[in-house]
Amino acid sequence: MIIKPSASLRNDYSAISNLAKETKEPIYITKNGEGDLVVMSLEAFEKREEILKLRAKVLQAEQERLDGAKSLNISDVRKLLEERLGEA
């Protein structure tokens, strides 16, 4: 966990920006010794967003399965794929 005071962000933005890009980790910014902000590179943020979207889809699919939605086992999926590839 990287923690920096708000003065670092204010006084040396480039160093914080480079640190975020190099580590690909969030940087926690404090103000008067208390947590205030989290800064991260755009690349790390976009990756995190994609992971969260994927997690939401998996959770939705699991909830649908628990609610009784039809599901397929691996052999059924393999059979469906083989049929579709045969049609192509």
Phi and psi restraints in degrees (range 20) as a CNS / XPLOR table:
assign (resid 1 and name C) (resid 2 and name N)
       (resid 2 and name CA) (resid 2 and name C) 1.0 -102.5 20.0 2
assign (resid 2 and name N) (resid 2 and name CA)
       (resid 2 and name C) (resid 3 and name N) 1.0 124.0 20.0 2
assign (resid 2 and name C) (resid 3 and name N)
       (resid 3 and name CA) (resid 3 and name C) 1.0 -123.6 20.0 2
assign (resid 3 and name N) (resid 3 and name CA)
       (resid 3 and name C) (resid 4 and name N) 1.0 130.0 20.0 2
assign (resid 3 and name C) (resid 4 and name N)
       (resid 4 and name CA) (resid 4 and name C) 1.0 -133.7 20.0 2
assign (resid 4 and name N) (resid 4 and name CA)
       (resid 4 and name C) (resid 5 and name N) 1.0 147.2 20.0 2
assign (resid 4 and name C) (resid 5 and name N)
       (resid 5 and name CA) (resid 5 and name C) 1.0 -74.6 20.0 2
assign (resid 5 and name N) (resid 5 and name CA)
       (resid 5 and name C) (resid 6 and name N) 1.0 156.2 20.0 2
assign (resid 5 and name C) (resid 6 and name N)
       (resid 6 and name CA) (resid 6 and name C) 1.0 -60.1 20.0 2
assign (resid 6 and name N) (resid 6 and name CA)
       (resid 6 and name C) (resid 7 and name N) 1.0 -27.7 20.0 2
assign (resid 6 and name C) (resid 7 and name N)
       (resid 7 and name CA) (resid 7 and name C) 1.0 -60.7 20.0 2
assign (resid 7 and name N) (resid 7 and name CA)
       (resid 7 and name C) (resid 8 and name N) 1.0 -34.1 20.0 2
assign (resid 7 and name C) (resid 8 and name N)
       (resid 8 and name CA) (resid 8 and name C) 1.0 -62.8 20.0 2
assign (resid 8 and name N) (resid 8 and name CA)
       (resid 8 and name C) (resid 9 and name N) 1.0 -41.4 20.0 2
assign (resid 8 and name C) (resid 9 and name N)
       (resid 9 and name CA) (resid 9 and name C) 1.0 -66.9 20.0 2
assign (resid 9 and name N) (resid 9 and name CA)
       (resid 9 and name C) (resid 10 and name N) 1.0 -41.8 20.0 2
assign (resid 9 and name C) (resid 10 and name N)
       (resid 10 and name CA) (resid 10 and name C) 1.0 -70.4 20.0 2
assign (resid 10 and name N) (resid 10 and name CA)
       (resid 10 and name C) (resid 11 and name N) 1.0 -42.6 20.0 2
assign (resid 10 and name C) (resid 11 and name N)
       (resid 11 and name CA) (resid 11 and name C) 1.0 -90.6 20.0 2
assign (resid 11 and name N) (resid 11 and name CA)
       (resid 11 and name C) (resid 12 and name N) 1.0 -24.2 20.0 2
assign (resid 11 and name C) (resid 12 and name N)
       (resid 12 and name CA) (resid 12 and name C) 1.0 -145.2 20.0 2
assign (resid 12 and name N) (resid 12 and name CA)
       (resid 12 and name C) (resid 13 and name N) 1.0 64.6 20.0 2
assign (resid 12 and name C) (resid 13 and name N)
       (resid 13 and name CA) (resid 13 and name C) 1.0 -54.6 20.0 2
assign (resid 13 and name N) (resid 13 and name CA)
       (resid 13 and name C) (resid 14 and name N) 1.0 -42.7 20.0 2
assign (resid 13 and name C) (resid 14 and name N)
       (resid 14 and name CA) (resid 14 and name C) 1.0 -59.6 20.0 2
assign (resid 14 and name N) (resid 14 and name CA)
       (resid 14 and name C) (resid 15 and name N) 1.0 -41.0 20.0 2
assign (resid 14 and name C) (resid 15 and name N)
       (resid 15 and name CA) (resid 15 and name C) 1.0 -65.1 20.0 2
assign (resid 15 and name N) (resid 15 and name CA)
       (resid 15 and name C) (resid 16 and name N) 1.0 -42.0 20.0 2
assign (resid 15 and name C) (resid 16 and name N)
       (resid 16 and name CA) (resid 16 and name C) 1.0 -65.5 20.0 2
assign (resid 16 and name N) (resid 16 and name CA)
       (resid 16 and name C) (resid 17 and name N) 1.0 -43.6 20.0 2
assign (resid 16 and name C) (resid 17 and name N)
       (resid 17 and name CA) (resid 17 and name C) 1.0 -59.8 20.0 2
assign (resid 17 and name N) (resid 17 and name CA)
       (resid 17 and name C) (resid 18 and name N) 1.0 -46.8 20.0 2
assign (resid 17 and name C) (resid 18 and name N)
       (resid 18 and name CA) (resid 18 and name C) 1.0 -64.3 20.0 2
assign (resid 18 and name N) (resid 18 and name CA)
       (resid 18 and name C) (resid 19 and name N) 1.0 -40.4 20.0 2
assign (resid 18 and name C) (resid 19 and name N)
       (resid 19 and name CA) (resid 19 and name C) 1.0 -61.4 20.0 2
assign (resid 19 and name N) (resid 19 and name CA)
       (resid 19 and name C) (resid 20 and name N) 1.0 -44.0 20.0 2
assign (resid 19 and name C) (resid 20 and name N)
       (resid 20 and name CA) (resid 20 and name C) 1.0 -62.7 20.0 2
assign (resid 20 and name N) (resid 20 and name CA)
       (resid 20 and name C) (resid 21 and name N) 1.0 -41.6 20.0 2
assign (resid 20 and name C) (resid 21 and name N)
       (resid 21 and name CA) (resid 21 and name C) 1.0 -70.3 20.0 2
assign (resid 21 and name N) (resid 21 and name CA)
       (resid 21 and name C) (resid 22 and name N) 1.0 -39.0 20.0 2
assign (resid 21 and name C) (resid 22 and name N)
       (resid 22 and name CA) (resid 22 and name C) 1.0 -70.2 20.0 2
assign (resid 22 and name N) (resid 22 and name CA)
       (resid 22 and name C) (resid 23 and name N) 1.0 -45.3 20.0 2
assign (resid 22 and name C) (resid 23 and name N)
       (resid 23 and name CA) (resid 23 and name C) 1.0 -84.3 20.0 2
assign (resid 23 and name N) (resid 23 and name CA)
       (resid 23 and name C) (resid 24 and name N) 1.0 -21.9 20.0 2
assign (resid 23 and name C) (resid 24 and name N)
       (resid 24 and name CA) (resid 24 and name C) 1.0 55.8 20.0 2
assign (resid 24 and name N) (resid 24 and name CA)
       (resid 24 and name C) (resid 25 and name N) 1.0 29.1 20.0 2
assign (resid 24 and name C) (resid 25 and name N)
       (resid 25 and name CA) (resid 25 and name C) 1.0 -120.4 20.0 2
assign (resid 25 and name N) (resid 25 and name CA)
       (resid 25 and name C) (resid 26 and name N) 1.0 153.7 20.0 2
assign (resid 25 and name C) (resid 26 and name N)
       (resid 26 and name CA) (resid 26 and name C) 1.0 -68.3 20.0 2
assign (resid 26 and name N) (resid 26 and name CA)
       (resid 26 and name C) (resid 27 and name N) 1.0 147.5 20.0 2
assign (resid 26 and name C) (resid 27 and name N)
       (resid 27 and name CA) (resid 27 and name C) 1.0 -114.1 20.0 2
assign (resid 27 and name N) (resid 27 and name CA)
       (resid 27 and name C) (resid 28 and name N) 1.0 122.1 20.0 2
assign (resid 27 and name C) (resid 28 and name N)
       (resid 28 and name CA) (resid 28 and name C) 1.0 -87.3 20.0 2
assign (resid 28 and name N) (resid 28 and name CA)
       (resid 28 and name C) (resid 29 and name N) 1.0 125.4 20.0 2
assign (resid 28 and name C) (resid 29 and name N)
       (resid 29 and name CA) (resid 29 and name C) 1.0 -104.2 20.0 2
assign (resid 29 and name N) (resid 29 and name CA)
       (resid 29 and name C) (resid 30 and name N) 1.0 129.8 20.0 2
assign (resid 29 and name C) (resid 30 and name N)
       (resid 30 and name CA) (resid 30 and name C) 1.0 -106.6 20.0 2
assign (resid 30 and name N) (resid 30 and name CA)
       (resid 30 and name C) (resid 31 and name N) 1.0 153.5 20.0 2
assign (resid 30 and name C) (resid 31 and name N)
       (resid 31 and name CA) (resid 31 and name C) 1.0 -132.1 20.0 2
assign (resid 31 and name N) (resid 31 and name CA)
       (resid 31 and name C) (resid 32 and name N) 1.0 120.0 20.0 2
assign (resid 31 and name C) (resid 32 and name N)
       (resid 32 and name CA) (resid 32 and name C) 1.0 55.2 20.0 2
assign (resid 32 and name N) (resid 32 and name CA)
       (resid 32 and name C) (resid 33 and name N) 1.0 38.1 20.0 2
assign (resid 32 and name C) (resid 33 and name N)
       (resid 33 and name CA) (resid 33 and name C) 1.0 81.4 20.0 2
assign (resid 33 and name N) (resid 33 and name CA)
       (resid 33 and name C) (resid 34 and name N) 1.0 -1.5 20.0 2
assign (resid 33 and name C) (resid 34 and name N)
       (resid 34 and name CA) (resid 34 and name C) 1.0 -111.9 20.0 2
assign (resid 34 and name N) (resid 34 and name CA)
       (resid 34 and name C) (resid 35 and name N) 1.0 148.9 20.0 2
assign (resid 34 and name C) (resid 35 and name N)
       (resid 35 and name CA) (resid 35 and name C) 1.0 -60.2 20.0 2
assign (resid 35 and name N) (resid 35 and name CA)
       (resid 35 and name C) (resid 36 and name N) 1.0 137.5 20.0 2
assign (resid 35 and name C) (resid 36 and name N)
       (resid 36 and name CA) (resid 36 and name C) 1.0 -133.5 20.0 2
assign (resid 36 and name N) (resid 36 and name CA)
       (resid 36 and name C) (resid 37 and name N) 1.0 -46.3 20.0 2
assign (resid 36 and name C) (resid 37 and name N)
       (resid 37 and name CA) (resid 37 and name C) 1.0 -141.6 20.0 2
assign (resid 37 and name N) (resid 37 and name CA)
       (resid 37 and name C) (resid 38 and name N) 1.0 163.2 20.0 2
assign (resid 37 and name C) (resid 38 and name N)
       (resid 38 and name CA) (resid 38 and name C) 1.0 -126.5 20.0 2
assign (resid 38 and name N) (resid 38 and name CA)
       (resid 38 and name C) (resid 39 and name N) 1.0 130.8 20.0 2
assign (resid 38 and name C) (resid 39 and name N)
       (resid 39 and name CA) (resid 39 and name C) 1.0 -118.4 20.0 2
assign (resid 39 and name N) (resid 39 and name CA)
       (resid 39 and name C) (resid 40 and name N) 1.0 136.6 20.0 2
assign (resid 39 and name C) (resid 40 and name N)
       (resid 40 and name CA) (resid 40 and name C) 1.0 -147.0 20.0 2
assign (resid 40 and name N) (resid 40 and name CA)
       (resid 40 and name C) (resid 41 and name N) 1.0 160.3 20.0 2
assign (resid 40 and name C) (resid 41 and name N)
       (resid 41 and name CA) (resid 41 and name C) 1.0 -67.0 20.0 2
assign (resid 41 and name N) (resid 41 and name CA)
       (resid 41 and name C) (resid 42 and name N) 1.0 155.5 20.0 2
assign (resid 41 and name C) (resid 42 and name N)
       (resid 42 and name CA) (resid 42 and name C) 1.0 -61.2 20.0 2
assign (resid 42 and name N) (resid 42 and name CA)
       (resid 42 and name C) (resid 43 and name N) 1.0 -39.8 20.0 2
assign (resid 42 and name C) (resid 43 and name N)
       (resid 43 and name CA) (resid 43 and name C) 1.0 -60.6 20.0 2
assign (resid 43 and name N) (resid 43 and name CA)
       (resid 43 and name C) (resid 44 and name N) 1.0 -46.4 20.0 2
assign (resid 43 and name C) (resid 44 and name N)
       (resid 44 and name CA) (resid 44 and name C) 1.0 -65.4 20.0 2
assign (resid 44 and name N) (resid 44 and name CA)
       (resid 44 and name C) (resid 45 and name N) 1.0 -38.7 20.0 2
assign (resid 44 and name C) (resid 45 and name N)
       (resid 45 and name CA) (resid 45 and name C) 1.0 -63.6 20.0 2
assign (resid 45 and name N) (resid 45 and name CA)
       (resid 45 and name C) (resid 46 and name N) 1.0 -47.1 20.0 2
assign (resid 45 and name C) (resid 46 and name N)
       (resid 46 and name CA) (resid 46 and name C) 1.0 -63.5 20.0 2
assign (resid 46 and name N) (resid 46 and name CA)
       (resid 46 and name C) (resid 47 and name N) 1.0 -39.4 20.0 2
assign (resid 46 and name C) (resid 47 and name N)
       (resid 47 and name CA) (resid 47 and name C) 1.0 -63.3 20.0 2
assign (resid 47 and name N) (resid 47 and name CA)
       (resid 47 and name C) (resid 48 and name N) 1.0 -43.4 20.0 2
assign (resid 47 and name C) (resid 48 and name N)
       (resid 48 and name CA) (resid 48 and name C) 1.0 -61.9 20.0 2
assign (resid 48 and name N) (resid 48 and name CA)
       (resid 48 and name C) (resid 49 and name N) 1.0 -41.8 20.0 2
assign (resid 48 and name C) (resid 49 and name N)
       (resid 49 and name CA) (resid 49 and name C) 1.0 -62.4 20.0 2
assign (resid 49 and name N) (resid 49 and name CA)
       (resid 49 and name C) (resid 50 and name N) 1.0 -42.2 20.0 2
assign (resid 49 and name C) (resid 50 and name N)
       (resid 50 and name CA) (resid 50 and name C) 1.0 -63.9 20.0 2
assign (resid 50 and name N) (resid 50 and name CA)
       (resid 50 and name C) (resid 51 and name N) 1.0 -41.1 20.0 2
assign (resid 50 and name C) (resid 51 and name N)
       (resid 51 and name CA) (resid 51 and name C) 1.0 -62.9 20.0 2
assign (resid 51 and name N) (resid 51 and name CA)
       (resid 51 and name C) (resid 52 and name N) 1.0 -42.2 20.0 2
assign (resid 51 and name C) (resid 52 and name N)
       (resid 52 and name CA) (resid 52 and name C) 1.0 -65.3 20.0 2
assign (resid 52 and name N) (resid 52 and name CA)
       (resid 52 and name C) (resid 53 and name N) 1.0 -38.7 20.0 2
assign (resid 52 and name C) (resid 53 and name N)
       (resid 53 and name CA) (resid 53 and name C) 1.0 -64.7 20.0 2
assign (resid 53 and name N) (resid 53 and name CA)
       (resid 53 and name C) (resid 54 and name N) 1.0 -43.7 20.0 2
assign (resid 53 and name C) (resid 54 and name N)
       (resid 54 and name CA) (resid 54 and name C) 1.0 -63.0 20.0 2
assign (resid 54 and name N) (resid 54 and name CA)
       (resid 54 and name C) (resid 55 and name N) 1.0 -42.6 20.0 2
assign (resid 54 and name C) (resid 55 and name N)
       (resid 55 and name CA) (resid 55 and name C) 1.0 -60.4 20.0 2
assign (resid 55 and name N) (resid 55 and name CA)
       (resid 55 and name C) (resid 56 and name N) 1.0 -41.7 20.0 2
assign (resid 55 and name C) (resid 56 and name N)
       (resid 56 and name CA) (resid 56 and name C) 1.0 -62.7 20.0 2
assign (resid 56 and name N) (resid 56 and name CA)
       (resid 56 and name C) (resid 57 and name N) 1.0 -40.3 20.0 2
assign (resid 56 and name C) (resid 57 and name N)
       (resid 57 and name CA) (resid 57 and name C) 1.0 -65.2 20.0 2
assign (resid 57 and name N) (resid 57 and name CA)
       (resid 57 and name C) (resid 58 and name N) 1.0 -41.4 20.0 2
assign (resid 57 and name C) (resid 58 and name N)
       (resid 58 and name CA) (resid 58 and name C) 1.0 -64.8 20.0 2
assign (resid 58 and name N) (resid 58 and name CA)
       (resid 58 and name C) (resid 59 and name N) 1.0 -44.3 20.0 2
assign (resid 58 and name C) (resid 59 and name N)
       (resid 59 and name CA) (resid 59 and name C) 1.0 -62.9 20.0 2
assign (resid 59 and name N) (resid 59 and name CA)
       (resid 59 and name C) (resid 60 and name N) 1.0 -39.1 20.0 2
assign (resid 59 and name C) (resid 60 and name N)
       (resid 60 and name CA) (resid 60 and name C) 1.0 -64.6 20.0 2
assign (resid 60 and name N) (resid 60 and name CA)
       (resid 60 and name C) (resid 61 and name N) 1.0 -44.6 20.0 2
assign (resid 60 and name C) (resid 61 and name N)
       (resid 61 and name CA) (resid 61 and name C) 1.0 -63.3 20.0 2
assign (resid 61 and name N) (resid 61 and name CA)
       (resid 61 and name C) (resid 62 and name N) 1.0 -39.8 20.0 2
assign (resid 61 and name C) (resid 62 and name N)
       (resid 62 and name CA) (resid 62 and name C) 1.0 -65.6 20.0 2
assign (resid 62 and name N) (resid 62 and name CA)
       (resid 62 and name C) (resid 63 and name N) 1.0 -40.9 20.0 2
assign (resid 62 and name C) (resid 63 and name N)
       (resid 63 and name CA) (resid 63 and name C) 1.0 -64.7 20.0 2
assign (resid 63 and name N) (resid 63 and name CA)
       (resid 63 and name C) (resid 64 and name N) 1.0 -40.6 20.0 2
assign (resid 63 and name C) (resid 64 and name N)
       (resid 64 and name CA) (resid 64 and name C) 1.0 -61.8 20.0 2
assign (resid 64 and name N) (resid 64 and name CA)
       (resid 64 and name C) (resid 65 and name N) 1.0 -40.8 20.0 2
assign (resid 64 and name C) (resid 65 and name N)
       (resid 65 and name CA) (resid 65 and name C) 1.0 -62.8 20.0 2
assign (resid 65 and name N) (resid 65 and name CA)
       (resid 65 and name C) (resid 66 and name N) 1.0 -44.2 20.0 2
assign (resid 65 and name C) (resid 66 and name N)
       (resid 66 and name CA) (resid 66 and name C) 1.0 -64.8 20.0 2
assign (resid 66 and name N) (resid 66 and name CA)
       (resid 66 and name C) (resid 67 and name N) 1.0 -30.0 20.0 2
assign (resid 66 and name C) (resid 67 and name N)
       (resid 67 and name CA) (resid 67 and name C) 1.0 -81.4 20.0 2
assign (resid 67 and name N) (resid 67 and name CA)
       (resid 67 and name C) (resid 68 and name N) 1.0 -0.1 20.0 2
assign (resid 67 and name C) (resid 68 and name N)
       (resid 68 and name CA) (resid 68 and name C) 1.0 104.4 20.0 2
assign (resid 68 and name N) (resid 68 and name CA)
       (resid 68 and name C) (resid 69 and name N) 1.0 7.1 20.0 2
assign (resid 68 and name C) (resid 69 and name N)
       (resid 69 and name CA) (resid 69 and name C) 1.0 -62.4 20.0 2
assign (resid 69 and name N) (resid 69 and name CA)
       (resid 69 and name C) (resid 70 and name N) 1.0 147.4 20.0 2
assign (resid 69 and name C) (resid 70 and name N)
       (resid 70 and name CA) (resid 70 and name C) 1.0 -63.6 20.0 2
assign (resid 70 and name N) (resid 70 and name CA)
       (resid 70 and name C) (resid 71 and name N) 1.0 137.6 20.0 2
assign (resid 70 and name C) (resid 71 and name N)
       (resid 71 and name CA) (resid 71 and name C) 1.0 -130.1 20.0 2
assign (resid 71 and name N) (resid 71 and name CA)
       (resid 71 and name C) (resid 72 and name N) 1.0 163.2 20.0 2
assign (resid 71 and name C) (resid 72 and name N)
       (resid 72 and name CA) (resid 72 and name C) 1.0 -120.8 20.0 2
assign (resid 72 and name N) (resid 72 and name CA)
       (resid 72 and name C) (resid 73 and name N) 1.0 144.9 20.0 2
assign (resid 72 and name C) (resid 73 and name N)
       (resid 73 and name CA) (resid 73 and name C) 1.0 -88.0 20.0 2
assign (resid 73 and name N) (resid 73 and name CA)
       (resid 73 and name C) (resid 74 and name N) 1.0 173.9 20.0 2
assign (resid 73 and name C) (resid 74 and name N)
       (resid 74 and name CA) (resid 74 and name C) 1.0 -62.8 20.0 2
assign (resid 74 and name N) (resid 74 and name CA)
       (resid 74 and name C) (resid 75 and name N) 1.0 -36.3 20.0 2
assign (resid 74 and name C) (resid 75 and name N)
       (resid 75 and name CA) (resid 75 and name C) 1.0 -70.1 20.0 2
assign (resid 75 and name N) (resid 75 and name CA)
       (resid 75 and name C) (resid 76 and name N) 1.0 -35.1 20.0 2
assign (resid 75 and name C) (resid 76 and name N)
       (resid 76 and name CA) (resid 76 and name C) 1.0 -65.0 20.0 2
assign (resid 76 and name N) (resid 76 and name CA)
       (resid 76 and name C) (resid 77 and name N) 1.0 -41.1 20.0 2
assign (resid 76 and name C) (resid 77 and name N)
       (resid 77 and name CA) (resid 77 and name C) 1.0 -64.8 20.0 2
assign (resid 77 and name N) (resid 77 and name CA)
       (resid 77 and name C) (resid 78 and name N) 1.0 -43.2 20.0 2
assign (resid 77 and name C) (resid 78 and name N)
       (resid 78 and name CA) (resid 78 and name C) 1.0 -60.0 20.0 2
assign (resid 78 and name N) (resid 78 and name CA)
       (resid 78 and name C) (resid 79 and name N) 1.0 -43.1 20.0 2
assign (resid 78 and name C) (resid 79 and name N)
       (resid 79 and name CA) (resid 79 and name C) 1.0 -62.7 20.0 2
assign (resid 79 and name N) (resid 79 and name CA)
       (resid 79 and name C) (resid 80 and name N) 1.0 -44.7 20.0 2
assign (resid 79 and name C) (resid 80 and name N)
       (resid 80 and name CA) (resid 80 and name C) 1.0 -61.4 20.0 2
assign (resid 80 and name N) (resid 80 and name CA)
       (resid 80 and name C) (resid 81 and name N) 1.0 -42.5 20.0 2
assign (resid 80 and name C) (resid 81 and name N)
       (resid 81 and name CA) (resid 81 and name C) 1.0 -64.7 20.0 2
assign (resid 81 and name N) (resid 81 and name CA)
       (resid 81 and name C) (resid 82 and name N) 1.0 -41.8 20.0 2
assign (resid 81 and name C) (resid 82 and name N)
       (resid 82 and name CA) (resid 82 and name C) 1.0 -63.2 20.0 2
assign (resid 82 and name N) (resid 82 and name CA)
       (resid 82 and name C) (resid 83 and name N) 1.0 -40.3 20.0 2
assign (resid 82 and name C) (resid 83 and name N)
       (resid 83 and name CA) (resid 83 and name C) 1.0 -64.2 20.0 2
assign (resid 83 and name N) (resid 83 and name CA)
       (resid 83 and name C) (resid 84 and name N) 1.0 -42.8 20.0 2
assign (resid 83 and name C) (resid 84 and name N)
       (resid 84 and name CA) (resid 84 and name C) 1.0 -67.3 20.0 2
assign (resid 84 and name N) (resid 84 and name CA)
       (resid 84 and name C) (resid 85 and name N) 1.0 -39.0 20.0 2
assign (resid 84 and name C) (resid 85 and name N)
       (resid 85 and name CA) (resid 85 and name C) 1.0 -67.4 20.0 2
assign (resid 85 and name N) (resid 85 and name CA)
       (resid 85 and name C) (resid 86 and name N) 1.0 -33.8 20.0 2
assign (resid 85 and name C) (resid 86 and name N)
       (resid 86 and name CA) (resid 86 and name C) 1.0 -68.1 20.0 2
assign (resid 86 and name N) (resid 86 and name CA)
       (resid 86 and name C) (resid 87 and name N) 1.0 -27.9 20.0 2
assign (resid 86 and name C) (resid 87 and name N)
       (resid 87 and name CA) (resid 87 and name C) 1.0 -80.8 20.0 2
assign (resid 87 and name N) (resid 87 and name CA)
       (resid 87 and name C) (resid 88 and name N) 1.0 -22.2 20.0 2
